[in-house]
Amino acid sequence: MSKLRIQFTLPFLNLAGGNKCVLEYANRLKERGHDVWLIYSYPDIPFWKPRGFTLTHLRDWGILPWINWFDVRVPVLRCPDLANDCVPDADVVLATTFHWVPYVSKLSASKGKQFNLIQAYETDYAEDKAFCDSTYRLPPKHIVNASWVGRVMWEKFQRPSVKVIPAADFEQFEWRPSREYHTPPRCLMQYHDHAVKGVEDGIKAFEIAAREVPGMTLTFYGPRSVGLRTPHLVAGMVPMETMSDLYYDHDIFIWPSHREGLGTPCIEAMACKCAVATTDNGGSEEFAFHEQTALVSPPRDVKALAENIVRFAKDVPLRRRLAEVSCDWVRRHITWDRACDGLERCFVDDTLWKGPNSPALPEQA
């Protein structure tokens, strides 16, 4: 493929699953020979120096485009506005959040073909849900990360989409030939304070299961777990280079989300042979097949999720079998090479958008 100039917009510079995916795409497309950069539109800079002034403020104001939680190998450009006189010319421009879709849609053709990289049905999180929905009707072509998102775009907005599934960095989440399974098991869950993530359901399900299997532990991790007051264990913000150790040190990964774009942490856990008890939350249908690669329960069904945790806790052969099978499956089927192949094809083939979830590449066997 010939070299392309590709620019991604970023909603903010903090750690988030969607941002992590965008940064992976950017790094890997650059490795393929493309000219890639990130655009960060900053808010008005306060003229006064507030109490508690820190480097984080510099980042949040856009004075210093600073990402200290990821090895970014492409430029991060500070743009005062996503408008024609501020945005560089390119071959491709991608909105990566609904906030920027109206701005991207108004850019001239010289700024690149317009795409909307949709990683969840963002209306679930938006304060202004009507505005969020309105952005899905704008001209940028939709690239979705999971089938259920494509179905929503088609059924609710009559917009076609192409599905490209992002992956985990399997160089970082290295394969180990064997791992220890603890008795009683250690459970792991990402902490999030948004209701749609279902964390309260996950806590209730674990506590029900722990009454039947005494001695089990639950560990929370993630940036939002920092300072969390809970009787359970808290790992806090775990550096990317040690995330693999965290997964390998736990036996059961609990993912209680009510609705999820994809659920990359589940893929990471599977890649590290951590058995996954997840809800059927949309994104999980791409990799969590009940009794084959995971144990799956209906969203919001605390009792069913607890029962699956108990099954894993009591049945070590089941836990080991599903952990091994899921590790093999995600490493073969969900790869960054395939994701980047799909994204590149989206950039050059306008005929792909025929309906919901049109394949960017031929389906794998």
N, C-alpha and C positions, 0 to 999 in steps of 0.2 A: 504494500500500500504506500502511496506517495505521502510525503510529510504534510501534516495538517497543523494549522495554528488553532489551538483549542483553549478556550477560557471557561473556567468554572466560576460561578458566583458562590460566595459563602455567606450564610446568614449571620454568623458570629464565629469567634475563634476558640471558643471553649470546647472541651471534650464532649462529644455526643456521638452516638452510633452513626447517624447520617453523615456528620462531618468526617468521621474516620473513614467511611466508605469513599467519600469524595476524594480525600487525600490519597487513599490507595490507588484509585483510578488515575489521579493526576501523576503520581510517581511512576506508575507502571506504563502509562501512555508515553511519558517522556522517555522511559527506557526503550520503547519501541521506535524512537526516533522522531516523535512529534514535538512541536514547540508548544509547551503547556504552561499556563499560569493560572493563578487564583485571584479573584477580585473580591475585595472586602470593602463594602461601603460603610464608612464610619459615621456616627452621629455628630451633632454639633459639639465642639470641644468647649467645656466650661472655662470661663475666663478667670475663675477663682480656683485656688488650690484647696480642695476639701481636706478635712481631717481624715487621716488614714490613707493618704496618697500612697499608692503602690504601683509596681510595674503592671499589675493587673488593670489598674485604671488606664494606664497608657495603652494597653491592648484594647480595652473596651471602648476607648475613645478613638481608636484607630491611629493614634500617634505612632505607635510601634506595633506593626503587624507581627505578632509574637505567638508562636505555637510551640510550647515547650513539652507537649505530651506526645508528640509524633515526629518522626524523622522526615520532615518535609524537604523534598529535593527539587521543588519548583518555586519560582518567584511568587510572593504574596504581594499583590499590588493594592495600595491604599487609594481607593477612588472616592472622592467626595460625593459623587452621585452616579447612579447607573444611567447615564444619559450619553447621547452621541458625542458630545464634546469632552467626555471624561473616559469613555471606554475605548480601549485600543481596537484597531481593526483585527479581524480574525476570520477563520473559515468556519468555526463552530463556537456557539455560545450556549452554555447550559445554565438554566435556573435550577437551583437545588433546594429551594424552599418556595412555598406559595407567595411569600412576601415579595419576592423579586420577579415573579412571572409578569406582572403588569409592566414593569420597567423593561425587562428583556423583550417583551412583545412590541415595544415602541422603538427599539433600536433599528437602525438602518441595515440594509442588506450587507454593507461592508463590515459589520461587526460579527457576521457569521450566521450560518443556519441556526435556527432557534429550536432548542429542545427543553423540555421540562422533565428533569430526572425526579420521578416521584417515588419516595421510599416508604410511604405510608399514606393512608387517607388522612391528610393533615387536619381536616375538619374536626377529627376526634380531639385535637389538642388546641385548636384555635379559639381565641376569645370571640372574634367576629366570624362566626361560622358561615354566614351568608357571603361575606367577602371572600373567604377561602374557597367556597364552592364556585364563586364567579370566576376565579382564576383558572379553573380547569376547563373553561370554555374558550379561553384565549388561544391565539394561533400556535404557540410553540408545540411541536410534536411531543407526544407523551412516551417516555421510556419508563417502564415500571419494574419493580424488583420482585414482584410476586403475582401469581395469577389472580388472587382475590382483588388486588388493587386494580388490575386491568378490567376485571368484571365490573367493579364500581364505576370506573371511568366510562365504560360502554353503556351500562344499564341506566346510570343516573345522568350522564352528560352527553351520551351518544358520541363519544370520542374514541377512536381506535388507539391502540397502544402496541408497543413492542416490549416483550418481556426479556430482561437481561438480569440474571441472578448474580449478585456479588458474592464474594467468598470470604474466607478467613485466610490470614497469612500463614500458610502451613510451614513456612520456614521458621516463623516465630513459634507457632504451636507445633513443635516438632513431634514426630512419631517416636514412641518408645516401645520396644518389643514387649515389655511387660510392665505391670503396675501393681501396687498393693491395693487390695480392697479391705477396708476396715470393718470390724465387727465390734460394736454396733457402727453403722455407717455415719459418715460425715456428709451433711447436706450443704449445698451452696446456692445462694440466690442473689441476683443483682438487686440492689435497693433503688427504688424510684418513688418519688412522692406524687406522681400523677395517677389519678384513680384508674385510668384505663390500663395501667400496667398490672393491676390486680395484686399488688404486694400484700395488702391486708388479707386477701384470700390465701395467698401462699403461706403467710404466717399462721393463720388459723389451721390450714391443712397440715402443716408441719406439727403443730402442737397437738392436734388430734392423733397423728401418727406416732408422735413421741410417747404418748400415753400407752400405746400398744407395744412400742419397741423402746423401752427405757434405755437411756444412755446415748441416744442419737444427739448430734449437735447440728446447729444451723449457723452458718457464717454469711453475713452480708458483705458485699463489696460494691465499689463504684463511687464516683465523686459525690453523689448525694448521700452516701452513708457516712461521710466524715462528720464526726460529732454526734452521730445517732445515739440516742439513749434507749437501750434495749437490754433485756436479760440475755440476748443471744450474742454470739461473737461478731465482731466488726473488723474487717480487713481494711476498710477505707479505700482510698485511692491507690490502686495497685499499679506500679509501673508496668508498661507494656512488656518489658523484657522479662518480668517475673509472672505474668499472667498464666503462662503454661504450667508453672509450678503450682499455682493456686488450683487450677483444674485437676492436675494429677494428684493433689493432696486431698481431694474430696471424691466421694463416691457417687452422689446423686445430685444432679443439677435440677433445680425446681424453677419452672418458667410459667407463672400463673396469669399471664397477660389476658385481658378480655379481648383485645384486638391488637394485632402486631403487624407492622410492615413486613418484616421478614423474621427477625429474631437471630441476628448474627451470633450473639453469645451462645445460643444453643449449638450452632455449628462449631464454634470454638470448643465448647465442652465435649461434643461428640468427637472432634478431632483429637482430643486428649483422653479418650476412652472413659469419659464420665457419663454414666447412665442418665438419660434425660426423662423427667416426668413433666410433661408440658400440657397446656390446654390446646384445643383445636381452635386457634386464634386467628386463622387466616394464613399468615406467613408460614406457620409450622407445616402446612400441607405440602410444602416444597421438599421437606426432608424428614419429617416425623411421621412415620407410618406405624400405626398401633400394632404392638406385639412383634414388629419387625426391626425398627430402629429406635423406638421409644415407646413409652406408655403414655397414651393420650386420653385426656378427659375433656368434657364440655367446659367452655368458659363459665366462670362464676359458680361452678359446682364444687364447693369446698370438700364435700364428703368424697366425691369420686377422685379428686386429686389426692386426698389423704390416703385413700385405698391404694392408689398406685405407688405412693411413697412407701407404704407398708409392704406391698408386694416386693419392691426392690430391696427393702431392708431385710426381709425374711428369706428371700430366695436369691442367694448369692449367685448360683449358676445362671439364673435369668438376668440378673444385673450384669454379670460378666459377658453373657452372650450378646445382649443388646448393645452394650458398650463397644464390643469388638466389631459387630456388624455395622453399627452406625459410623464408627471411625473409618472403616473401609469405604462405606458408601459415600460419605461427604467428601473424602479425599479424592475419590474417582470422579464424582459427578459435579461438585461445586468448586470450581477452580478459578483463580484470577485470570489465567490464560484464556479460558473460555469466555469469561465475562468481558475481557478487553477485546477479544475477537468480535463478540456481539456488539459492543459499543462502537467499534470501528465500522462495522457494517451499517449500523444505524446512521452514521455520519455521511455515508456515501450512497446509500440505496433508499431513495424516497418511496419506492414501491412497497416497502415492508408493511406500511400501515393499512391493513385491510380489515381489521376487526379487533376484538379484544385479545390481547396476548398473542399477537402474531409472533412466530418464532424468529429471532434474529439469526439463528443458526439451525441446521437440521437437528431434530430431537435425538438425544443419545439413547442407545439401546439399554 
